[in-house]
Amino acid sequence: MRYVAAYLLCALGGNSSPSAAQIEKILSSVGIEAESDKINKIIGELKGKDLEELIAEGSKKLASVPSGGGAVAAAPAGGAAPAAGGAAPAEAKKEEKKDESEESDDDMGFGLFD
């Protein structure tokens, strides 16, 4: 990813066909040791291609990837009423767990800061 980012920075600077030395210079400016085989692969893969078209194609592909948020939005519609009644037992369980942890500390006979 960092090699692609360096290539894109060169392109944003007006250089449509950056050299390996230019990409290496960008990477070394932020403390990254550049690997020439990776730089050459990026240059070879992107040579002669329009970056704006590639980004647009990639955006279309990403738009079709599910992000996992759809199922959560549907759950409150059917489960909104039981959630209000179920809140009290959850709070009681939290309090019980808290009490148990305090008791286990007392049984040991010492505390962390004693």
Sequence and secondary structure as in RCSB ss.txt:
>XXXX:A:sequence
MRYVAAYLLCALGGNSSPSAAQIEKILSSVGIEAESDKINKIIGELKGKDLEELIAEGSKKLASVPSGGGAVAAA
PAGGAAPAAGGAAPAEAKKEEKKDESEESDDDMGFGLFD
>XXXX:A:secstr
 HHHHHHHHHHHTT SS  HHHHHHHHHHTT    HHHHHHHHHHHTT  HHHHHHHHHHHHHTS  S HHHHHH
HHHHHHHHHHTHHHHHHHHHHHHHHHHHHHHHHT  TT 
